Amino acid sequence: MSIAARFQIRRGDFHLDVDLNIPAQGISALFGPSGCGKTTLLRAIAGLEQHQNGYLKINDMLWQNDHHFVPPHRRPLGYVFQEASLFAHLNVQRNLEYGLKRVPTAERKVSLAQAMELLGITHLLRRKPDSLSGGERQRVAIARALAVSPRLLLMDEPLAALDQARKQEILPYLNSLHNELDIPVIYVSHSPDEVAQLADHLVLLDKGKVKATGAISDMLTRLDLPLAHEPDAEALIEATVAAHDADYDLTYLDFPGGRFTVSRKPLAIGTKVRLRVAARDVSLTLAHQSGTSILNIFPATVDELIPEGTAQISVRIMVGGIPMLARVTRKSAEILQLQPGKVVFAQAKSVALLS
């Protein structure tokens, strides 16, 4: 199950040259600075622009090669743009029904009712687009894209035109799509927060080329990539709600490296969650500390180190096979004699629960 895409596109001084193979499941984020080719690649995948020497295969569906090109209206995909682009003269229900006529009944894998329920828009059906908030319009646009039962969902910075409050309104709905629908999503963004909350797989683009691609937990902590050197560098960890402690109002979250303790969350036992641990919030010691307020302490092994300027060192550590980052001073690294293979203890002073 994979998506194979090869494109060489020249436009003035810009040259997109990509050769990708990404999972045909979950959310794959195209990430990079403005002008790196994210939207150009997405439009090529959608068939909105036809370019020679292109190749695109979605699982067993060949959409483009040197001798074959499936036009966009024949590709079973949904496309969500930055702007909702709803038909102003139609109410929400008519907007949702617009694309259904080109989808045979037997091929409808996502019902209109299911799409409306997932996006929480059932109560909006009789309203016109101009009476909706920006967040509501974008939820309707996403539901419309789902209603055609796509085999692939393309999303081009769907939250870029929204303020922070509206973004936070929509993110839980995007997570619900991720968790409840078996539809691969290619998601364009230059927002680290969106990528951290949503993506399973990350494609890092720079100046029209793929700099690296892989699972997001690995990509964020690779010291040969720029993401691990940002001031807010972080690790993402998948965990499971294991127990609640009513006496201390805490929740315990298990992952392969041990158990995190966080303030109590209203989550059912067994719920899968994603944790964010910032490199600046991780300290390293040679022995398990006692008499400390820090609850999240794990045995770890130093995997790699790299200088950050003249005063700091970025350290990638493995905690039960899970990569994490620590940002320490060069002096501390020398005192602890940090080197690959060194056994240490990682102390996470702060942990953020993303989902």
C-alpha positions as CSV (number, residue, x, y, z in Angstrom):
1,M,0.0,0.0,0.0
2,S,1.9,3.0,-1.2
3,I,1.8,6.2,-3.2
4,A,4.5,6.5,-5.8
5,A,5.0,10.0,-7.4
6,R,7.8,11.2,-9.7
7,F,7.6,14.7,-11.2
8,Q,10.0,17.1,-12.9
9,I,8.4,20.5,-13.4
10,R,10.0,23.7,-14.5
11,R,8.4,27.1,-14.0
12,G,10.6,30.0,-14.7
13,D,13.6,29.8,-12.3
14,F,11.8,27.2,-10.1
15,H,12.4,23.5,-10.7
16,L,10.5,20.8,-8.9
17,D,12.3,17.4,-9.0
18,V,10.8,14.8,-6.8
19,D,10.8,11.0,-6.6
20,L,8.6,9.9,-3.7
21,N,7.2,6.7,-2.2
22,I,5.0,7.3,0.8
23,P,2.5,5.1,2.7
24,A,-1.0,5.0,1.3
25,Q,-2.4,5.2,4.8
26,G,-2.6,7.8,7.6
27,I,-1.6,11.5,7.0
28,S,1.5,12.4,5.1
29,A,2.6,16.0,5.5
30,L,4.4,18.0,2.8
31,F,6.4,20.4,4.9
32,G,8.8,23.2,4.1
33,P,9.1,27.0,3.6
34,S,7.0,29.0,1.3
35,G,8.0,28.5,-2.3
36,C,9.6,25.0,-1.8
37,G,7.1,23.3,-4.1
38,K,4.4,21.9,-1.8
39,T,1.4,23.2,-3.6
40,T,2.9,22.5,-7.1
41,L,3.4,18.9,-6.1
42,L,-0.1,18.6,-4.7
43,R,-1.6,20.0,-7.9
44,A,0.4,17.6,-10.0
45,I,-0.9,14.7,-7.9
46,A,-4.4,16.0,-8.4
47,G,-3.9,16.2,-12.2
48,L,-4.7,19.9,-12.2
49,E,-1.5,20.5,-14.2
50,Q,-0.2,18.0,-16.8
51,H,3.5,17.7,-17.1
52,Q,5.6,15.4,-19.2
53,N,7.7,12.7,-17.7
54,G,5.4,12.4,-14.7
55,Y,4.5,9.2,-12.9
56,L,1.8,8.6,-10.3
57,K,0.5,5.4,-8.9
58,I,-1.9,5.1,-5.9
59,N,-1.8,1.5,-4.7
60,D,-2.9,-0.4,-7.8
61,M,-4.3,2.7,-9.6
62,L,-2.0,4.1,-12.3
63,W,-3.0,7.8,-12.8
64,Q,0.0,8.9,-14.9
65,N,3.0,7.8,-16.8
66,D,4.6,8.6,-20.2
67,H,1.7,7.1,-22.1
68,H,-1.3,7.5,-19.8
69,F,-2.9,10.4,-18.0
70,V,-6.1,10.2,-16.0
71,P,-7.8,13.7,-16.0
72,P,-8.6,15.2,-12.7
73,H,-12.3,14.7,-12.9
74,R,-11.7,10.9,-13.4
75,R,-9.4,10.6,-10.3
76,P,-11.2,9.4,-7.2
77,L,-9.8,12.1,-4.9
78,G,-11.0,14.9,-2.7
79,Y,-9.2,18.3,-2.7
80,V,-9.5,20.9,0.1
81,F,-8.1,24.3,-0.7
82,Q,-7.0,27.1,1.7
83,E,-10.3,28.9,1.0
84,A,-13.5,26.9,1.4
85,S,-14.7,27.7,-2.2
86,L,-18.3,26.8,-1.5
87,F,-21.1,27.7,-3.9
88,A,-22.5,30.9,-2.5
89,H,-26.0,30.3,-4.0
90,L,-26.4,26.9,-2.5
91,N,-27.1,26.0,1.1
92,V,-24.8,23.6,3.0
93,Q,-26.7,20.5,2.1
94,R,-26.8,21.3,-1.6
95,N,-23.0,22.1,-1.5
96,L,-22.5,18.7,0.0
97,E,-24.6,16.9,-2.6
98,Y,-23.0,18.6,-5.5
99,G,-20.3,16.1,-6.3
100,L,-22.3,13.0,-5.4
101,K,-23.8,12.6,-8.9
102,R,-20.4,11.6,-10.4
103,V,-19.9,8.8,-7.8
104,P,-21.8,5.6,-8.5
105,T,-23.8,4.3,-5.6
106,A,-21.8,1.1,-5.4
107,E,-18.6,3.1,-5.0
108,R,-19.8,5.3,-2.1
109,K,-17.7,4.2,0.8
110,V,-18.3,7.4,2.9
111,S,-22.0,8.3,3.3
112,L,-23.1,11.9,3.4
113,A,-24.4,11.3,6.9
114,Q,-21.1,10.0,8.0
115,A,-19.2,12.9,6.6
116,M,-21.6,15.4,8.2
117,E,-21.3,13.6,11.6
118,L,-17.5,13.5,11.5
119,L,-17.3,17.2,10.8
120,G,-20.1,18.2,13.2
121,I,-22.1,20.2,10.6
122,T,-25.5,18.4,10.7
123,H,-27.0,21.5,12.3
124,L,-25.8,23.8,9.5
125,L,-27.5,22.1,6.5
126,R,-30.0,24.8,5.7
127,R,-27.6,27.7,6.0
128,K,-25.9,29.6,3.2
129,P,-22.1,29.9,3.1
130,D,-22.1,33.7,3.8
131,S,-23.8,33.0,7.2
132,L,-21.1,30.6,8.4
133,S,-17.9,31.3,10.3
134,G,-14.6,30.7,8.7
135,G,-14.2,27.5,10.7
136,E,-17.7,26.3,9.8
137,R,-17.1,26.9,6.1
138,Q,-13.9,24.9,6.1
139,R,-15.5,22.0,7.9
140,V,-18.2,22.0,5.2
141,A,-15.5,22.0,2.5
142,I,-13.8,19.0,4.1
143,A,-17.1,17.2,4.4
144,R,-17.8,17.9,0.7
145,A,-14.4,16.4,-0.2
146,L,-15.2,13.3,1.9
147,A,-18.7,12.9,0.5
148,V,-17.3,11.8,-2.9
149,S,-15.7,8.8,-1.2
150,P,-12.2,9.6,-2.3
151,R,-9.4,7.1,-2.5
152,L,-7.0,9.9,-1.7
153,L,-7.6,13.2,0.1
154,L,-5.5,16.2,-0.7
155,M,-5.4,19.2,1.7
156,D,-3.6,22.4,0.7
157,E,-3.0,24.4,3.9
158,P,-6.7,24.1,4.9
159,L,-6.2,26.1,8.1
160,A,-4.0,28.9,6.7
161,A,-6.8,31.4,6.3
162,L,-8.1,30.9,9.8
163,D,-7.2,32.6,13.1
164,Q,-5.8,30.6,16.0
165,A,-9.2,30.0,17.6
166,R,-10.8,28.6,14.4
167,K,-7.7,26.4,13.8
168,Q,-8.1,24.9,17.3
169,E,-11.8,24.4,16.5
170,I,-11.0,22.3,13.3
171,L,-8.0,20.3,14.5
172,P,-10.1,17.8,16.5
173,Y,-12.2,17.1,13.5
174,L,-9.1,16.5,11.4
175,N,-7.9,14.0,14.0
176,S,-11.3,12.3,13.9
177,L,-10.8,11.8,10.1
178,H,-7.4,10.4,10.8
179,N,-8.7,7.9,13.4
180,E,-12.0,6.8,11.9
181,L,-11.5,6.8,8.1
182,D,-9.2,4.5,6.1
183,I,-8.4,7.2,3.5
184,P,-4.8,8.3,2.9
185,V,-4.3,12.1,3.3
186,I,-1.6,14.3,1.8
187,Y,-1.5,17.4,3.8
188,V,0.4,20.6,2.8
189,S,1.6,22.8,5.6
190,H,4.3,25.1,6.8
191,S,3.0,25.1,10.4
192,P,5.1,22.9,12.7
193,D,2.2,22.7,15.2
194,E,-0.3,21.3,12.6
195,V,2.2,18.8,11.4
196,A,3.0,17.7,15.0
197,Q,-0.6,17.1,15.8
198,L,-1.7,15.4,12.6
199,A,1.0,13.8,10.6
200,D,2.2,10.2,10.7
201,H,4.7,10.6,7.8
202,L,6.7,13.7,6.9
203,V,8.1,14.8,3.5
204,L,10.6,17.6,4.0
205,L,10.8,19.8,0.9
206,D,13.4,22.4,0.2
207,K,13.9,24.3,-3.1
208,G,11.9,21.9,-5.1
209,K,13.6,18.7,-3.9
210,V,12.9,16.1,-1.2
211,K,15.4,16.7,1.5
212,A,14.2,13.6,3.5
213,T,11.1,11.5,4.2
214,G,10.0,9.2,6.9
215,A,8.0,8.6,10.0
216,I,7.4,11.9,11.8
217,S,8.8,10.7,15.1
218,D,12.1,9.9,13.4
219,M,12.2,13.0,11.2
220,L,11.8,15.4,14.0
221,T,14.7,13.9,15.9
222,R,17.2,13.4,13.1
223,L,20.3,15.5,13.8
224,D,21.1,15.6,10.1
225,L,17.9,17.5,9.4
226,P,17.1,21.2,10.3
227,L,14.0,20.4,12.4
228,A,16.1,19.0,15.3
229,H,18.0,22.3,15.5
230,E,15.2,24.7,15.8
231,P,14.8,26.5,19.1
232,D,11.6,24.6,19.7
233,A,12.9,21.2,18.6
234,E,10.8,18.4,20.0
235,A,10.1,14.7,20.0
236,L,6.7,13.1,19.4
237,I,5.8,10.0,21.3
238,E,2.8,7.7,20.9
239,A,1.4,6.5,24.2
240,T,-1.6,4.7,25.7
241,V,-3.7,5.8,28.6
242,A,-2.9,3.2,31.3
243,A,-4.5,4.4,34.5
244,H,-5.8,7.4,36.4
245,D,-4.8,8.4,39.9
246,A,-7.8,9.9,41.7
247,D,-5.8,10.7,44.9
248,Y,-3.3,12.9,43.0
249,D,-5.5,13.8,40.0
250,L,-3.0,12.3,37.6
251,T,-3.1,10.2,34.4
252,Y,-0.5,7.6,33.5
253,L,0.5,7.0,29.9
254,D,2.5,4.0,28.8
255,F,5.0,3.9,25.9
256,P,7.8,1.5,25.1
257,G,10.3,3.4,27.3
258,G,8.2,3.5,30.4
259,R,5.3,5.5,31.9
260,F,4.6,9.2,31.7
261,T,2.8,11.0,34.4
262,V,0.6,14.0,33.4
263,S,-2.2,16.0,35.0
264,R,-5.4,14.0,34.9
265,K,-7.1,14.0,31.5
266,P,-10.7,12.8,30.8
267,L,-9.6,9.9,28.6
268,A,-10.7,6.3,28.6
269,I,-8.2,3.6,29.5
270,G,-6.6,2.3,26.3
271,T,-7.0,5.6,24.4
272,K,-4.0,6.2,22.1
273,V,-2.5,9.7,22.5
274,R,0.4,11.7,21.1
275,L,2.9,13.5,23.4
276,R,5.2,16.3,22.7
277,V,8.5,16.6,24.6
278,A,10.6,19.7,23.9
279,A,14.3,19.2,23.7
280,R,14.8,22.2,26.1
281,D,12.7,20.4,28.7
282,V,14.8,17.3,28.8
283,S,17.8,17.1,31.1
284,L,20.3,14.2,31.4
285,T,21.9,12.6,34.5
286,L,24.2,9.6,35.1
287,A,22.1,8.2,37.9
288,H,18.3,8.0,38.7
289,Q,17.6,11.1,40.8
290,S,15.7,11.0,44.0
291,G,14.4,13.9,46.0
292,T,13.3,15.7,42.8
293,S,9.9,17.1,41.7
294,I,10.4,15.7,38.2
295,L,8.2,12.6,37.8
296,N,9.1,11.6,34.3
297,I,12.5,10.0,34.5
298,F,13.6,7.2,32.0
299,P,16.7,5.2,31.4
300,A,18.1,6.1,28.0
301,T,21.1,5.6,25.7
302,V,22.9,8.4,23.9
303,D,22.5,7.8,20.1
304,E,24.2,10.9,18.6
305,L,25.5,14.4,19.5
306,I,26.0,17.5,17.5
307,P,27.1,21.1,18.5
308,E,24.6,24.0,18.5
309,G,26.9,27.0,18.2
310,T,29.7,27.3,20.7
311,A,27.7,26.8,23.9
312,Q,25.2,24.0,23.4
313,I,24.9,20.5,22.3
314,S,21.9,18.7,20.8
315,V,21.7,15.1,22.0
316,R,19.5,12.4,20.4
317,I,18.7,9.7,22.9
318,M,16.8,6.4,22.6
319,V,14.3,5.6,25.3
320,G,13.0,2.1,24.9
321,G,13.7,2.3,21.2
322,I,11.9,5.7,21.0
323,P,13.9,8.8,19.9
324,M,14.0,11.9,22.1
325,L,16.0,15.1,22.1
326,A,17.9,16.9,24.8
327,R,19.5,20.3,24.5
328,V,22.4,20.7,27.0
329,T,25.4,23.0,27.5
330,R,28.7,21.9,26.0
331,K,30.1,22.1,29.6
332,S,27.4,19.6,30.8
333,A,28.2,17.3,27.9
334,E,31.9,17.2,28.9
335,I,31.2,16.7,32.6
336,L,28.8,13.8,31.8
337,Q,31.3,12.5,29.2
338,L,28.4,12.1,26.8
339,Q,29.1,9.9,23.7
340,P,27.2,7.5,21.6
341,G,26.3,4.4,23.6
342,K,26.5,6.1,27.0
343,V,23.7,5.1,29.4
344,V,22.0,8.0,31.0
345,F,18.7,9.0,32.6
346,A,16.4,11.4,30.8
347,Q,14.3,13.8,32.9
348,A,11.3,15.3,31.1
349,K,10.4,18.5,33.0
350,S,7.3,19.2,30.9
351,V,5.1,17.1,28.6
352,A,2.3,18.3,26.3
353,L,-0.6,16.0,25.4
354,L,-1.6,16.7,21.7
355,S,-4.4,14.2,21.2
